[in-house]
Amino acid sequence: MMVEVRFLHADGEGQSVGQGGGDTSLLTLAQSLGLPLEGTCEGQMACSTCHIIVDPAHFALLPPASEAEEDMLDFAAGACRTSRLACQIRLGDCPSQLTVKLPRESHNMQGL
């Protein structure tokens, strides 16, 4: 099943839309669209540079975060109740449509 993901940009002005499925992570999809999610640890859940905020209407439809992910989110700038790490969300586990917001604190230092 393909999932359509709408990424709301941190500036509140723009959005990007991508599609994917299966075992592809939300981080991989975001990076393929050129979005500023760094993913410094390359999806190993050893950082919080892929922090995203899931739309509240979609948050409950995702598998819950693991305790390790919750612990890592404690280090994410601007974390809130619907925060997740994009590297831990597999598109195959998502509803057919998903909306996420990039936090204002998102900066891709690898792109500099």
C-alpha positions as CSV (number, residue, x, y, z in Angstrom):
1,M,0.0,0.0,0.0
2,M,1.3,3.5,-0.9
3,V,1.1,6.2,1.7
4,E,0.8,9.9,0.8
5,V,2.7,12.1,3.2
6,R,2.3,15.8,3.5
7,F,5.2,17.6,5.1
8,L,4.4,21.0,6.4
9,H,7.4,23.2,6.3
10,A,8.7,24.8,9.6
11,D,8.1,28.3,8.2
12,G,4.4,27.5,7.9
13,E,4.5,28.7,4.3
14,G,5.1,25.6,2.3
15,Q,4.6,22.0,2.1
16,S,6.0,19.0,0.2
17,V,4.1,15.8,-0.7
18,G,5.7,12.4,-1.2
19,Q,4.6,8.8,-1.5
20,G,6.1,5.6,-0.4
21,G,5.4,2.3,1.2
22,G,6.7,-0.9,2.7
23,D,9.7,-0.7,5.0
24,T,10.7,2.7,3.8
25,S,11.1,5.1,6.7
26,L,9.6,8.5,6.9
27,L,13.1,9.9,7.2
28,T,14.1,8.3,3.9
29,L,11.1,9.8,2.1
30,A,11.7,13.3,3.6
31,Q,15.3,13.2,2.6
32,S,14.4,12.2,-1.0
33,L,12.3,15.3,-1.1
34,G,15.2,17.5,0.0
35,L,13.7,18.3,3.4
36,P,16.0,19.4,6.2
37,L,15.8,16.3,8.4
38,E,19.4,15.4,9.0
39,G,19.2,11.9,10.4
40,T,22.8,12.2,11.7
41,C,22.7,8.6,13.1
42,E,21.4,7.3,9.8
43,G,18.3,5.8,11.4
44,Q,20.0,4.1,14.3
45,M,17.9,6.1,16.9
46,A,21.0,7.5,18.4
47,C,20.1,11.2,17.9
48,S,17.0,13.3,17.5
49,T,17.8,15.2,14.3
50,C,14.9,13.6,12.5
51,H,12.3,14.9,15.0
52,I,8.9,15.6,13.4
53,I,5.5,16.5,14.7
54,V,2.7,14.3,13.6
55,D,-0.7,15.8,13.0
56,P,-2.9,15.0,16.0
57,A,-5.5,13.3,13.8
58,H,-2.9,10.9,12.5
59,F,-0.8,10.4,15.7
60,A,-3.1,7.7,17.2
61,L,-3.2,5.8,13.9
62,L,0.6,5.1,14.1
63,P,2.2,2.3,16.1
64,P,3.3,3.7,19.4
65,A,6.8,4.9,20.0
66,S,9.1,2.5,21.8
67,E,10.5,3.4,25.2
68,A,13.9,4.0,23.5
69,E,12.3,6.4,21.0
70,E,10.5,8.2,23.8
71,D,13.8,8.6,25.7
72,M,15.5,10.0,22.5
73,L,12.7,12.5,22.0
74,D,13.6,14.0,25.4
75,F,16.6,15.5,23.6
76,A,14.6,16.9,20.7
77,A,14.3,20.7,20.6
78,G,10.6,21.7,20.5
79,A,9.3,18.2,21.3
80,C,5.6,18.0,22.0
81,R,2.9,15.3,22.7
82,T,2.7,14.2,19.0
83,S,6.5,14.2,18.4
84,R,8.1,11.2,16.8
85,L,11.4,10.3,15.2
86,A,11.0,10.0,11.4
87,C,13.6,7.2,11.3
88,Q,11.3,5.0,13.4
89,I,8.1,5.4,11.3
90,R,7.8,2.8,8.6
91,L,5.5,3.8,5.8
92,G,4.0,0.4,5.7
93,D,2.7,1.0,9.2
94,C,1.0,4.3,8.3
95,P,-2.5,5.2,7.3
96,S,-3.0,5.9,3.6
97,Q,-2.5,9.6,4.3
98,L,-0.2,11.2,6.9
99,T,0.5,14.8,7.7
100,V,3.6,15.8,9.7
101,K,5.2,19.2,10.5
102,L,8.9,20.0,10.5
103,P,9.8,21.7,13.8
104,R,11.1,25.2,13.6
105,E,14.3,23.8,15.2
106,S,15.0,21.6,12.1
107,H,18.3,22.3,10.5
108,N,20.2,20.0,8.2
109,M,23.8,20.7,9.1
110,Q,25.0,18.1,6.5
111,G,23.6,20.4,3.7
112,L,25.8,23.3,4.7
